[in-house]
Amino acid sequence: MGNITEKKYIGTLSQKELLKLYSKHVNGPKVKIFKGFGFAVIPGVRNNIYMKTLDGPRKGQPPMEIINCRSSGGVFNLGHRHPEIIKTLKDAIDGGLDLGDHMLLSEWRALLGQKLAEVLPGNINKTTFGVSGGEAIDTAIKFSRAYTKRKSCVSAIGGYHGHTGFSLLTGDPEFRDTFLWNNPDFKQVPFGDADAMKKTVTEETACVILEGIPATGGVLIAPEGYFPTVREICDEKGAMLILDEVQSGLGRTGEFWSFDGGLYPDDKIVPDFVVCGKGMSSGMYPLSTCSYKPEIEKSVFKEDPFIHISTTGGSELGCAVAYKMIEIQSDPNFLSHVKEVGEQFGNGLKMMAKNNPEIIKEARGRGLMWGLEFYDEMDGQLMMLHCINQGLLLNYCGNNKATDIIMPPLITEEDQISEIIKRIENALNKLIELKKS
Ligand SMILES: Cc1ncc(COP(=O)(O)O)c(C=O)c1O
């Protein structure tokens, strides 16, 4: 757990005091829901794939060491407090960087833009920076509207791309009209259904937006050939294809991008936009990116290079951290490691599904992004609670509650994977035992 002992930043409040303050000044209903679950996992000391809860997750329990298989959807791809990331951030601060000025040019935005262009396929070589994933998704939709001069956007039922998007509506037309923001025209189709996509995408469609692996939707794996077909449909209709790689990108599947062989070795496409968030921060400094093809730039920025800005998006400290993260995570040895332990993890989960066919419907995933789908929606949620008791944090999927999403950090080692499987198995046995009683 490292040598963090000082009660300066962690443990300044008891759990009781924290719940009271949080309820009063941050979000009361959230505290209530955790109380309803009967536990509160409040991160205390954290390191690698582990975090110690501030107090016992349940009343009267001592603090507990938990393996973080939530990874905050990829924020902790490198685990908690990766030493190279800490060093980079400290060096960047000592080396003279700060946030930078978003109205001015920036050495580190230029360097990170170049780095992203190196790892992105085709001619995707421009990047606009943001702070959150939702902000970068808004950027991609805005830019696709400006480029195509069309309004309509097609997404997947159950997909999740963020909670932002209202702020532009409060502003002046000068900043809205280019992006046709006054007239939302959003449609949804079932994920993985190429026919539905074909019927819905028209000459009016500005963009199709999809996650490589819809996470909140239940870790859905599209049939082979789906993404290449969607690419063809978009090309035929002149629509932009936006790939949301906030969770499924940056090495999560064992390839750097899910759309570039991460789902099926031969399914490789070049989207028009690629959006990253979460893992871009390396769990240390918030940053999101919206990367796109060069021809798109002109229709957005030519008349006014300041038409889209983000004051804290693309902070220079964040860019330095993200640059290091890409160096680490795009290394072929790192990706081979994800593939190897991913196979071990996937085999373990598939075996669990095979041995418990009365309760588990399916284990599916790629690399270190897996979903365990139960027949009963309640079991997905109860499983999360049983896993907490076993010292393991995972999530049920918000838009598919029968499915638990399990995303160990990409640095997880073979023996740690065995331990994770053991803890999930123990939780499953408890769930089955209680169902029988
Ligand atoms: C796939 C995906 N896209 C976009 C977002 C939005 O990211 P943020 O919460 O940083 O706005 C999320 C957040 O969970 C996500 O999972």
The ligand as an SDF file (V2000), in Angstrom:
LIG
                    3D

 16 16  0  0  0  0  0  0  0  0999 V2000
  -18.1670    5.4270  -23.0390 C   0  0  0  0  0  0  0  0  0  0  0  0
  -18.2730    6.7380  -22.3200 C   0  0  0  0  0  0  0  0  0  0  0  0
  -18.2630    7.8730  -23.0250 N   0  0  0  0  0  0  0  0  0  0  0  0
  -18.3090    9.0830  -22.4350 C   0  0  0  0  0  0  0  0  0  0  0  0
  -18.3940    9.1920  -21.0660 C   0  0  0  0  0  0  0  0  0  0  0  0
  -18.4700   10.5430  -20.4110 C   0  0  0  0  0  0  0  0  0  0  0  0
  -17.3010   10.8230  -19.7370 O   0  0  0  0  0  0  0  0  0  0  0  0
  -17.2740   11.9190  -18.5640 P   0  0  0  0  0  0  0  0  0  0  0  0
  -17.9810   11.3450  -17.3810 O   0  0  0  0  0  0  0  0  0  0  0  0
  -15.8170   12.1490  -18.3260 O   0  0  0  0  0  0  0  0  0  0  0  0
  -17.9740   13.1300  -19.1020 O   0  0  0  0  0  0  0  0  0  0  0  0
  -18.4040    8.0340  -20.2870 C   0  0  0  0  0  0  0  0  0  0  0  0
  -18.4850    8.1160  -18.8230 C   0  0  0  0  0  0  0  0  0  0  0  0
  -18.7280    7.1690  -18.1180 O   0  0  0  0  0  0  0  0  0  0  0  0
  -18.3560    6.7700  -20.9290 C   0  0  0  0  0  0  0  0  0  0  0  0
  -18.3690    5.6280  -20.2390 O   0  0  0  0  0  0  0  0  0  0  0  0
  1  2  1  0
  2  3  1  0
  2 15  2  0
  3  4  2  0
  4  5  1  0
  5  6  1  0
  5 12  2  0
  6  7  1  0
  7  8  1  0
  8  9  2  0
  8 10  1  0
  8 11  1  0
 12 13  1  0
 12 15  1  0
 13 14  2  0
 15 16  1  0
M  END
$$$$
